[in-house]
Amino acid sequence: MNHIELFAGCGGLSLGLETSGFELLLANELSPMAAETFAYNHLGVDLSDPSASGDIKKVFWLSSQHCRSDLSSRLRENPNLASGKTGVNSDLINLEPNNAQLRRSLLIGSIKDLNQILSEDTKGLKERLRTGFGLGGVDLVSGGPPCQSFSLAGMRDHTNARNQLPWEFAKFVSYAKPKIALLENVSGILRPFLIDGKKYYAWLEVAKAFCEFGYIPLCLNVNAKYVGVAQNRPRFIMISLEKEFCEKFIISSEDKILIAALEESMIFQQKVVNKENVECGLKYYDTDKDTEFFKSKIISTLVTHKHKVATVRDAIDDLRKVSLEPSDYVNNLNGSYSNPHNHPVNKTLNHKFRRNSDKVKARFRIYQRLTKLTKNQARSVELYLKTEGDILPMPEAIEGISKDWVLSLQGEMIVKPTEGDVMSILEKLYTKKHSQRSLDAASPAPAALSIPDDACHYDDESKDSLRTLTVREMARIQSFPDWYEIKSKVTTGGKMRKFEVPQYTQIGNAVPPLLGVALGSVCKDILNLT
């Protein structure tokens, strides 16, 4: 079985799919920074030093402002400015790679440029793609189109250009004609936009686009914590089966629950093709609400850890000190994944502590104390900080904070502070940030965990332990193994935030590999029954 990975990012989904039994046929990623991580871990190519390892001939730029010999400039360029320049420095056009060169290769650049090249198809590339570059066909096309504007954590804008990317995904699928298309997205895509007073469901529009290309969509709302990831990470998943392939699966399978769902989707698909009204003709299945559906023999793979989730402590506790032993969670990550280039396990990779000021540490200590309060008490303190003192915290909250040590803005550790000490610190820590918090060691990490300052460590042994997470700790929470090295810059800022994808963002945007394993298992089971 083979797969093509679109919007590949740093490679989390591909790692999971390959571990479940798929062979990478082709990958595409817009960001050179994320592509650098993908190339190193999946192709064994170090783009920062191509003479060191790997076959650089397996990496092609779809478009660039720089020639192929200027690799360092290509790695630093703004991919949005490079997009649309396929006639200038497109390796795919200029080098005319053969089938052997394209198998297990990485295409860096916009999916729009790739689709444009395929639509023009002057070299028969589309037909070669459809045959799996000589392997007989494509089994799976997978990917997670970035849809920040669908996210409930960000600005939800239906006009955002990024919202067109799921449609570009569908267009590519129409060219490649895989048996299955797997789309991953934020759960925010399930919430409607309001346009002129009318509700607009983006997920339904995406499903309709695949229907028009002859695919039967199965829509799910799953949570990565239910497959063993140490993070509360709800995701929208759409598994679409090519119509004839779907019909064969229904005949071959004995999974009555899944068959019934697919038959409903086939009715929906026919209505879409016939241009009938389908505003309410398709449902999505939620792991927390549709428990009977997830008893399907094939789909149940997505809820294997529903009653015993992994915690932050399971994921990162041993990284606090050299003397601490890794948990079963960590040992499983380091021993279970496909590691084609035998990268050595090394938990010091990407594990550099970031420095924080005494004021930031004082805020982190308050956040740690908030995890010991009730939700209402903690919320009252958060409102006090965000409203710059307009809404006073609950007295019980201040009393709870004062039961253990706090840190002054000068870095002084205050043991058993008075309530006056606590208020004096709080009134100097006003913040407009909405996502900052302390991790709870006994629970999965929160979903919003993509930038360094999103969360501080739960370790409260001393003031020196007050810090943000390292890249390695975030990778552990996302279920990456310790041999998986995150490449390129650690952080970014200013105007470069608009296009750079540094290490923290690569991890925050990634599909957790353990979720990739579970999704790969579902797709593999479906493929094996036809």
C-alpha positions as CSV (number, residue, x, y, z in Angstrom):
1,M,0.0,0.0,0.0
2,N,1.3,3.5,-0.9
3,H,0.3,7.0,0.1
4,I,0.8,10.6,-1.0
5,E,1.1,13.2,1.7
6,L,-0.1,16.7,1.0
7,F,0.4,19.6,3.5
8,A,3.0,17.2,4.9
9,G,4.4,19.7,7.5
10,C,7.2,18.2,9.6
11,G,5.9,14.7,8.9
12,G,3.8,13.6,11.9
13,L,1.0,12.0,9.8
14,S,3.4,10.4,7.4
15,L,5.3,8.9,10.4
16,G,2.1,7.3,11.7
17,L,1.0,6.1,8.3
18,E,4.3,4.5,7.5
19,T,4.3,2.8,10.9
20,S,0.8,1.4,10.1
21,G,2.1,-0.2,6.9
22,F,2.0,2.5,4.1
23,E,4.9,3.3,1.8
24,L,5.4,7.0,1.0
25,L,5.0,7.6,-2.7
26,L,5.2,11.4,-2.7
27,A,5.0,14.3,-0.3
28,N,4.2,18.0,-0.7
29,E,4.9,20.8,1.7
30,L,4.7,24.6,1.3
31,S,7.2,25.7,4.0
32,P,10.9,25.1,3.3
33,M,11.4,25.1,7.1
34,A,8.9,22.3,7.8
35,A,10.1,20.5,4.6
36,E,13.6,20.5,6.1
37,T,12.4,18.5,9.0
38,F,10.4,16.2,6.8
39,A,13.3,15.6,4.4
40,Y,15.7,14.7,7.2
41,N,13.5,12.3,9.1
42,H,11.7,10.6,6.1
43,L,14.2,10.8,3.3
44,G,17.4,11.0,5.2
45,V,18.3,14.2,3.4
46,D,19.9,17.1,5.5
47,L,18.9,20.1,3.4
48,S,21.1,22.4,5.5
49,D,24.1,20.3,4.5
50,P,23.1,18.1,1.5
51,S,26.7,16.8,1.2
52,A,26.3,15.2,4.6
53,S,23.6,12.6,3.9
54,G,20.8,11.5,1.7
55,D,19.9,12.0,-1.9
56,I,19.2,15.6,-2.7
57,K,17.8,14.5,-6.1
58,K,14.7,13.3,-4.1
59,V,13.8,16.9,-3.2
60,F,12.2,19.2,-5.8
61,W,11.0,22.8,-5.6
62,L,7.7,23.4,-7.4
63,S,8.5,27.1,-7.7
64,S,11.2,29.4,-6.3
65,Q,12.7,32.8,-6.7
66,H,16.2,31.2,-6.6
67,C,18.0,28.6,-8.8
68,R,18.5,25.1,-7.6
69,S,22.2,25.7,-6.9
70,D,21.3,28.4,-4.3
71,L,19.8,26.0,-1.8
72,S,20.5,28.2,1.2
73,S,18.4,31.0,-0.3
74,R,15.6,28.6,-1.1
75,L,15.5,27.4,2.5
76,R,15.1,31.0,3.7
77,E,12.7,32.4,1.1
78,N,9.1,33.4,1.7
79,P,7.1,30.5,0.0
80,N,4.1,32.8,-0.6
81,L,6.3,35.1,-2.8
82,A,7.7,32.1,-4.6
83,S,4.3,30.7,-5.4
84,G,3.1,31.2,-9.0
85,K,6.7,31.2,-10.4
86,T,6.6,27.7,-11.8
87,G,7.9,28.9,-15.1
88,V,11.1,30.3,-13.6
89,N,12.7,27.8,-11.2
90,S,10.5,24.8,-11.1
91,D,12.5,21.6,-10.6
92,L,9.5,19.6,-11.5
93,I,9.3,21.2,-14.9
94,N,13.0,21.9,-15.6
95,L,14.5,18.6,-14.4
96,E,11.7,16.4,-15.8
97,P,12.2,13.7,-13.1
98,N,11.4,10.1,-14.1
99,N,9.2,7.7,-12.2
100,A,12.0,6.2,-10.1
101,Q,13.1,9.7,-9.1
102,L,9.6,10.8,-8.1
103,R,8.9,7.7,-5.9
104,R,9.4,8.7,-2.3
105,S,10.3,12.3,-3.1
106,L,9.4,15.6,-1.6
107,L,7.9,18.5,-3.6
108,I,8.4,21.9,-1.8
109,G,5.9,24.6,-2.8
110,S,2.3,25.5,-3.0
111,I,-0.4,22.8,-3.7
112,K,-1.9,25.4,-6.1
113,D,1.3,25.3,-8.1
114,L,1.3,21.5,-8.1
115,N,-2.3,21.5,-9.3
116,Q,-1.5,24.0,-12.0
117,I,1.4,21.9,-13.3
118,L,-0.9,18.8,-13.3
119,S,-3.7,20.7,-15.1
120,E,-1.4,21.8,-17.9
121,D,0.1,18.3,-18.0
122,T,2.4,18.9,-21.0
123,K,4.7,16.0,-20.0
124,G,2.0,13.3,-19.1
125,L,2.7,13.8,-15.4
126,K,-0.9,13.5,-14.4
127,E,-1.2,10.0,-15.9
128,R,2.1,9.0,-14.4
129,L,0.8,10.2,-11.0
130,R,-2.4,8.2,-11.4
131,T,-0.4,5.0,-12.0
132,G,1.5,5.6,-8.8
133,F,4.6,6.3,-10.9
134,G,4.5,2.9,-12.4
135,L,3.3,1.0,-9.3
136,G,-0.2,0.4,-10.6
137,G,-2.1,3.1,-8.8
138,V,-2.5,5.2,-5.7
139,D,-4.0,3.7,-2.5
140,L,-4.2,6.8,-0.3
141,V,-3.9,10.6,-0.5
142,S,-3.7,12.1,2.9
143,G,-3.1,15.5,4.5
144,G,-4.1,18.3,6.8
145,P,-4.8,21.5,4.9
146,P,-3.9,24.4,7.2
147,C,-7.2,26.2,8.2
148,Q,-6.3,28.5,11.0
149,S,-9.4,30.6,10.1
150,F,-11.6,27.6,10.8
151,S,-10.1,27.3,14.3
152,L,-12.1,28.5,17.3
153,A,-8.8,29.7,18.8
154,G,-8.3,32.2,16.0
155,M,-10.0,34.6,13.7
156,R,-12.8,32.7,11.9
157,D,-13.0,34.2,8.4
158,H,-14.7,32.3,5.6
159,T,-13.0,34.6,3.0
160,N,-9.5,33.7,4.2
161,A,-7.3,32.4,1.3
162,R,-6.3,29.4,3.4
163,N,-9.9,28.2,3.4
164,Q,-9.4,27.4,-0.3
165,L,-6.8,24.8,0.5
166,P,-9.3,21.9,1.2
167,W,-10.7,22.5,-2.3
168,E,-7.1,22.4,-3.7
169,F,-6.8,19.1,-1.8
170,A,-9.9,17.8,-3.5
171,K,-8.7,18.9,-6.9
172,F,-5.4,17.0,-6.5
173,V,-7.4,13.9,-5.5
174,S,-9.4,14.2,-8.7
175,Y,-6.0,14.0,-10.6
176,A,-4.5,11.2,-8.6
177,K,-7.6,9.1,-8.2
178,P,-6.6,7.2,-5.0
179,K,-8.9,4.6,-3.6
180,I,-9.1,6.6,-0.3
181,A,-8.6,10.3,0.5
182,L,-7.9,11.1,4.2
183,L,-8.4,14.8,5.3
184,E,-7.5,16.0,8.7
185,N,-8.5,19.4,10.1
186,V,-9.3,21.4,13.2
187,S,-12.6,20.7,14.8
188,G,-13.5,24.3,14.4
189,I,-14.4,23.5,10.8
190,L,-17.6,21.9,12.3
191,R,-18.8,25.3,13.7
192,P,-20.9,27.4,11.2
193,F,-20.0,30.8,9.9
194,L,-22.7,33.3,9.8
195,I,-22.9,35.0,6.4
196,D,-25.8,37.5,5.9
197,G,-27.6,35.8,8.7
198,K,-27.3,32.3,7.2
199,K,-25.3,29.5,8.7
200,Y,-22.4,28.2,6.5
201,Y,-20.9,24.8,7.3
202,A,-17.4,24.6,5.8
203,W,-17.0,20.9,6.5
204,L,-20.2,20.2,4.6
205,E,-18.9,22.2,1.6
206,V,-15.6,20.3,1.7
207,A,-17.5,17.0,1.7
208,K,-19.6,18.1,-1.2
209,A,-16.5,19.0,-3.2
210,F,-15.2,15.4,-2.8
211,C,-18.7,14.0,-3.7
212,E,-18.6,16.0,-7.0
213,F,-15.3,14.2,-7.8
214,G,-16.8,10.8,-7.2
215,Y,-15.9,10.1,-3.5
216,I,-18.1,8.9,-0.6
217,P,-17.2,10.9,2.5
218,L,-17.2,9.5,6.1
219,C,-16.9,12.4,8.5
220,L,-15.7,12.0,12.1
221,N,-14.9,14.2,15.1
222,V,-12.2,12.4,17.0
223,N,-9.8,13.2,19.8
224,A,-6.1,12.3,19.7
225,K,-6.1,11.6,23.4
226,Y,-8.3,8.5,22.7
227,V,-5.5,6.9,20.7
228,G,-2.8,7.5,23.3
229,V,-1.6,11.0,22.6
230,A,-0.9,13.0,25.8
231,Q,-2.9,16.0,24.6
232,N,-6.6,16.9,24.4
233,R,-6.6,17.4,20.7
234,P,-10.0,17.1,18.9
235,R,-9.8,16.8,15.1
236,F,-12.1,16.7,12.2
237,I,-11.4,13.6,10.0
238,M,-12.9,12.9,6.6
239,I,-12.2,9.5,5.1
240,S,-13.5,9.5,1.5
241,L,-13.7,6.3,-0.6
242,E,-13.7,6.4,-4.3
243,K,-17.3,5.4,-5.3
244,E,-16.6,2.1,-7.1
245,F,-14.1,1.1,-4.5
246,C,-16.7,1.9,-1.8
247,E,-19.2,-0.3,-3.5
248,K,-16.7,-3.2,-3.5
249,F,-15.9,-2.6,0.2
250,I,-19.6,-2.8,1.1
251,I,-19.9,-6.1,-0.6
252,S,-16.7,-7.6,1.0
253,S,-17.1,-6.2,4.5
254,E,-18.9,-7.7,7.5
255,D,-18.7,-4.4,9.5
256,K,-22.4,-3.6,9.5
257,I,-22.0,-0.3,11.5
258,L,-19.5,1.1,9.0
259,I,-21.5,-0.2,6.0
260,A,-24.6,1.6,7.2
261,A,-22.8,4.9,7.6
262,L,-21.2,4.6,4.1
263,E,-24.6,3.7,2.5
264,E,-26.0,6.9,4.0
265,S,-23.1,8.8,2.6
266,M,-23.6,7.3,-0.8
267,I,-27.2,8.7,-0.8
268,F,-25.8,12.1,0.0
269,Q,-23.2,11.8,-2.7
270,Q,-25.8,11.0,-5.3
271,K,-27.9,14.0,-4.2
272,V,-24.8,16.3,-4.6
273,V,-24.2,14.9,-8.1
274,N,-27.9,15.5,-9.0
275,K,-27.7,19.1,-7.6
276,E,-30.3,18.4,-5.0
277,N,-30.6,20.3,-1.7
278,V,-28.3,18.6,0.8
279,E,-27.9,21.1,3.6
280,C,-28.7,18.5,6.3
281,G,-28.1,15.3,4.3
282,L,-24.8,14.3,6.0
283,K,-23.8,13.8,9.6
284,Y,-20.5,13.5,11.3
285,Y,-19.8,11.0,14.0
286,D,-18.4,12.2,17.3
287,T,-16.3,10.0,19.6
288,D,-18.0,11.5,22.7
289,K,-21.6,11.4,21.4
290,D,-21.9,8.5,18.9
291,T,-20.5,5.6,21.0
292,E,-22.4,3.0,19.1
293,F,-20.8,4.0,15.8
294,F,-17.3,3.7,17.3
295,K,-18.0,0.1,18.2
296,S,-17.4,-0.6,14.5
297,K,-14.6,-3.2,14.3
298,I,-12.6,-1.0,11.9
299,I,-13.4,2.4,13.4
300,S,-12.9,1.3,17.0
301,T,-9.2,1.7,16.5
302,L,-9.8,5.5,17.0
303,V,-11.0,5.0,20.6
304,T,-8.5,2.4,22.0
305,H,-7.4,4.7,24.9
306,K,-10.8,6.3,25.6
307,H,-10.9,5.0,29.2
308,K,-7.2,5.5,30.0
309,V,-5.6,8.6,28.5
310,A,-2.0,9.5,28.7
311,T,-1.0,12.5,30.9
312,V,1.6,15.2,30.6
313,R,3.6,13.5,33.3
314,D,3.7,10.3,31.3
315,A,5.1,12.3,28.3
316,I,7.7,14.6,29.7
317,D,8.5,13.9,33.4
318,D,11.8,12.2,32.8
319,L,13.1,15.2,30.8
320,R,13.2,17.3,34.1
321,K,16.3,15.4,35.3
322,V,18.8,13.1,33.8
323,S,18.3,10.6,36.7
324,L,14.6,10.1,36.0
325,E,13.5,7.0,34.0
326,P,11.2,7.3,30.9
327,S,7.6,6.1,31.3
328,D,6.0,3.3,29.3
329,Y,4.5,6.0,27.1
330,V,8.0,7.3,26.2
331,N,9.4,3.8,25.7
332,N,6.5,3.0,23.4
333,L,7.2,6.1,21.3
334,N,10.9,5.3,21.0
335,G,10.4,1.7,20.1
336,S,7.3,1.5,17.9
337,Y,7.6,3.8,14.9
338,S,9.1,3.1,11.5
339,N,12.6,4.6,11.5
340,P,13.8,4.0,8.0
341,H,17.2,5.8,8.4
342,N,18.0,4.4,11.8
343,H,18.3,7.8,13.5
344,P,19.5,7.2,17.1
345,V,17.2,7.8,20.0
346,N,18.5,11.0,21.8
347,K,16.2,12.8,24.2
348,T,18.5,15.8,24.3
349,L,17.6,16.7,20.7
350,N,15.7,19.9,20.6
351,H,15.7,20.1,24.4
352,K,17.2,23.5,25.0
353,F,15.7,25.5,27.9
354,R,14.5,29.0,27.1
355,R,15.3,31.9,29.4
356,N,12.5,33.8,31.1
357,S,12.6,37.1,33.1
358,D,11.7,37.1,36.8
359,K,8.4,38.8,36.0
360,V,7.5,36.0,33.5
361,K,8.5,33.4,36.1
362,A,6.3,35.1,38.7
363,R,3.4,34.9,36.3
364,F,4.2,31.2,35.6
365,R,4.1,30.5,39.4
366,I,0.7,32.0,39.7
367,Y,-0.5,29.9,36.8
368,Q,0.8,26.8,38.6
369,R,-1.1,27.7,41.7
370,L,-4.3,28.2,39.6
371,T,-4.3,24.5,38.7
372,K,-4.8,23.7,42.4
373,L,-8.0,25.9,42.6
374,T,-11.6,25.2,41.5
375,K,-12.4,26.3,37.9
376,N,-14.5,29.2,39.2
377,Q,-11.7,30.4,41.5
378,A,-9.0,30.1,38.8
379,R,-11.3,31.9,36.3
380,S,-11.8,34.8,38.7
381,V,-8.0,35.4,38.9
382,E,-7.7,35.1,35.1
383,L,-10.4,37.7,34.7
384,Y,-8.6,40.0,37.2
385,L,-5.4,39.8,35.2
386,K,-7.1,40.3,31.8
387,T,-9.3,43.2,32.8
388,E,-6.4,45.0,34.6
389,G,-8.1,44.8,37.9
390,D,-11.6,45.7,36.9
391,I,-13.0,42.4,38.1
392,L,-11.8,41.4,41.5
393,P,-10.7,37.8,42.2
394,M,-12.7,35.6,44.6
395,P,-11.3,35.8,48.1
396,E,-11.1,32.0,48.2
397,A,-8.8,32.1,45.2
398,I,-6.4,34.4,46.8
399,E,-6.5,32.3,50.0
400,G,-5.7,29.2,47.9
401,I,-2.8,30.8,46.1
402,S,-1.3,31.8,49.4
403,K,-1.2,28.3,50.8
404,D,2.2,27.6,49.0
405,W,5.1,29.7,47.8
406,V,4.9,32.4,45.1
407,L,7.6,34.4,43.4
408,S,8.1,38.1,43.5
409,L,8.8,40.2,40.4
410,Q,12.4,40.5,41.6
411,G,12.8,36.7,41.7
412,E,12.4,36.3,45.5
413,M,10.8,33.1,46.6
414,I,8.1,33.9,49.2
415,V,7.0,31.0,51.3
416,K,3.5,31.1,52.8
417,P,2.8,34.6,51.5
418,T,0.1,36.8,52.9
419,E,-3.0,37.5,50.9
420,G,-1.6,41.0,50.6
421,D,1.6,39.6,49.1
422,V,-0.4,37.7,46.5
423,M,-2.5,40.8,45.5
424,S,0.6,42.9,45.3
425,I,2.1,40.4,42.8
426,L,-1.1,40.0,40.8
427,E,-1.6,43.7,40.3
428,K,1.7,43.9,38.4
429,L,1.0,40.9,36.2
430,Y,-1.9,42.2,34.0
431,T,-2.0,40.4,30.7
432,K,-4.2,40.3,27.6
433,K,-3.1,36.9,26.6
434,H,-5.8,34.3,26.6
435,S,-4.0,31.0,26.1
436,Q,-1.3,31.1,28.8
437,R,-1.6,28.5,31.5
438,S,0.3,25.9,33.5
439,L,0.2,22.3,32.5
440,D,-1.5,19.9,34.8
441,A,0.8,16.9,35.3
442,A,-2.1,14.5,35.9
443,S,-4.1,15.4,32.7
444,P,-3.4,15.5,28.9
445,A,-2.0,18.8,27.7
446,P,-4.5,21.4,26.3
447,A,-5.3,21.6,22.6
448,A,-3.9,25.1,22.2
449,L,-0.2,24.4,22.4
450,S,1.7,25.7,19.4
451,I,3.9,28.6,20.6
452,P,6.6,28.6,23.3
453,D,4.7,30.9,25.7
454,D,1.4,28.9,25.5
455,A,2.1,27.0,28.7
456,C,4.6,26.7,31.5
457,H,5.9,23.5,33.0
458,Y,4.1,21.9,36.0
459,D,7.4,21.4,37.9
460,D,7.3,23.5,41.1
461,E,10.4,22.2,43.0
462,S,12.1,25.6,42.8
463,K,12.0,29.0,41.1
464,D,14.5,27.6,38.6
465,S,12.0,25.1,37.4
466,L,9.6,27.9,36.3
467,R,9.9,27.8,32.5
468,T,8.1,27.2,29.2
469,L,8.4,23.8,27.4
470,T,11.3,22.9,25.2
471,V,10.7,21.7,21.6
472,R,11.4,18.2,22.7
473,E,8.8,18.3,25.5
474,M,6.2,19.6,23.0
475,A,7.2,16.9,20.6
476,R,6.8,14.2,23.3
477,I,3.3,15.5,24.1
478,Q,2.4,15.3,20.4
479,S,3.7,11.7,20.5
480,F,6.9,12.1,18.4
481,P,9.8,9.8,19.2
482,D,13.1,11.0,20.6
483,W,15.0,10.2,17.4
484,Y,12.8,12.5,15.4
485,E,14.8,15.7,15.0
486,I,13.0,19.0,14.4
487,K,15.1,21.2,12.0
488,S,15.4,24.9,11.1
489,K,15.0,27.9,13.4
490,V,13.7,27.4,17.0
491,T,11.4,30.5,17.0
492,T,10.6,33.5,14.9
493,G,9.0,37.0,15.3
494,G,7.9,40.2,13.6
495,K,6.9,40.2,10.0
496,M,8.5,36.8,9.5
497,R,5.7,35.2,11.6
498,K,3.6,35.4,8.5
499,F,5.6,32.9,6.5
500,E,8.2,31.2,8.7
501,V,7.4,27.9,10.4
502,P,10.0,27.4,13.2
503,Q,10.4,24.3,15.3
504,Y,7.7,25.1,17.9
505,T,5.2,25.9,15.2
506,Q,6.1,22.8,13.2
507,I,5.3,20.6,16.3
508,G,2.1,22.6,17.1
509,N,0.8,22.2,13.6
510,A,1.6,18.6,13.2
511,V,-0.8,15.7,13.2
512,P,0.2,13.6,16.2
513,P,2.0,10.4,14.9
514,L,0.0,8.1,17.1
515,L,-3.2,9.5,15.5
516,G,-1.6,8.9,12.2
517,V,-1.0,5.2,13.2
518,A,-4.7,4.8,14.2
519,L,-5.9,6.5,11.0
520,G,-3.5,4.4,8.9
521,S,-4.9,1.2,10.6
522,V,-8.4,2.2,9.6
523,C,-7.5,2.9,6.0
524,K,-5.4,-0.3,5.8
525,D,-8.3,-2.4,7.1
526,I,-10.6,-0.9,4.5
527,L,-8.1,-1.5,1.7
528,N,-7.4,-5.1,2.7
529,L,-11.1,-6.0,2.4
530,T,-11.3,-5.2,-1.3
